Amino acid sequence: MWMSGLKARHPYHSKRTLMTRRPLLSALLSALVMLPLARPVLAQESADQVAFFRAAQMDNDRTVRDVLARGLNPNVHEPERGETGLIVAMRYDANKVLIELLKHPQVDLEAVSENGTTALTMASFKQNKTAVNLLIAKGAQVNRKGWAPLHFAATAGDLEIIAILLERYAYIDTPSPTGFTPLMLAAREGKEEAVQLLLREGADASIKDHAFNIDAAEFARRAEKPWIAKAIESHRAAAAAMSGK
């Protein structure tokens, strides 16, 4: 009885404490994921591959240049996430390595990782405007089936990159494999300015996804962002009034 009373009073058994600790835990886990030296060396990798991917993490363009000169395929995939050097470079904002890889005549801008990420989608999510512009100038595809760069830019809420992609004719209502549109993702993540930009540029707020069969306003509401749901619904009402519907 005494032990059960002690357990009930212990702060780590408090629902409030657990809720406040989760954001800190998430931040710590994110930081660990991004540590460049945490990546394990797997047996199937050659010495040049190991050097290549570490250099991509550390933005060491000289090492990348050296291993490519020795004949390493610039599109080799690392075994941990199935990412190419170009995608790894974008994960770590390694713009010097990006520039070096873009010089290679065989680099594949549309290579995908195991989860469908490309260099441009990663750069869009990381809010790396310089990289986004360089990749597009080199010919990276703005529109693609599945998860598109605009999904990632909307999730991050980066207004400049959203605008860049739209200026390059990104399809504003592009659906993810589950039917999520960029507007839905911006709404869910609470990116109010991104929501407003997408609506101004013509995003269709009436579209429903395939997984939950809900629209962008309901995405915001379920994510406990009622002010964004209200803004989306107000926009729809104003648009309907203007069209006479």
Buried (B, 14 or more C-beta within 10 A) or exposed (E): EEEEEEEEEEEEEEEEEEEEEEEEEEEEEEEEEEEBEEBEEEEEBEEBBBBBBBBBBBBBBEBBBBBBEEEBBBBBBBBBBBBBBBBBBBBBBBBBBBBBBBEBEEBBBEBBBEEBBBBBBBBBBBBBBEBBBBBBEBEBBBEBEBBBBBBBBBBBBBBEBBBBBBEBEBBBBBBBEEBBBBBBBBBBBBBBEBBBBBBEEEBBBEBBBEEBEBBBBBBBBEBEBEEBBEBBBEBBEEBEEEEEE
